[in-house]
Amino acid sequence: MALSSSNKVLLMIIPALSFLTAYFVKCFVQLEPLQQILLILAVLVSLSSASLINVVRNFLIVTFYLIKYKLKAPNTRDALKEHSYSGIVMPSDIDILGHMNNSRYLLKADYARTYYFAHFGKTKDYVRTGHFPLVTASTVRYRKSLEIFQPFKIKTKLVHWDDESIYLEQRYVARFKDIEDFVYCIVLLKMKIYKGGLKELIGQLPELEGEKPTQKDELKSFIAYIEASSNTLRNERKTE
């Protein structure tokens, strides 16, 4: 007996759902208990497309990490050390191709930076003094796509600074075949110190008084691009 169109669709969907469920369970059991609870809550919230709920979800994620590091201060506060943020690709992160949407990489990198600064217990100081870093430029290289329910880490590191700005490198890493920390994506950012400069930030992160890390070629090109772009825009304004 010939199958109806709806039955054919079901035969296609059921294996896909079974695969996703098995993959989700595999990722789920690798998480810590607190992360499992947060993941379940995030999945439930992700099922809704309401913009307000998405805003609330993002607020709760940021608030969670701020509270976590206020209540439990880490052993190290070295601003030059790499810092790791753990995440997982949610259904709301996926685009029409089944991969994590390009814009979500920047959103989650923003979470990781909040986590990074909260790690040093400096968020209160930024708010009190008004000398906090704001992103003024960024570049992203997408090397390989992250899939739904795939766990990943964002490794954030301070790689350079000048009189007014700091530069961060953020790497998305996850398992790929036999490679434990394969680099899926790299984000480079310039963050200007709002209402101040490096002197104001040094009081909060004294490590910046030391010797700067050696600049990689990618960072040199990024800085050169920013300067070239600024010059182009200045010249355009002069000719208007």
Secondary structure, 3 states (H helix, E strand, C coil): CCCCHHHHHHHHHHHHHHHHHHHHHHHHCCCCHHHHHHHHHHHHHHCCCCHHHHHHHHHHHHHHHHHHHHHCCCCCCCCCCCEEEEEECCHHHECCCCEECHHHHHHHHHHHHHHHHHHCCCHHHHHHHCCCEEEEEEEEEECCCCECCCEEEEEEEEEEECCCEEEEEEEEEEEECCEEEEEEEEEEEEEEECCCCHHHHHCCCHHHHCCCCCCCHHHHHHHHHHHHHHHHHHHHHHHC
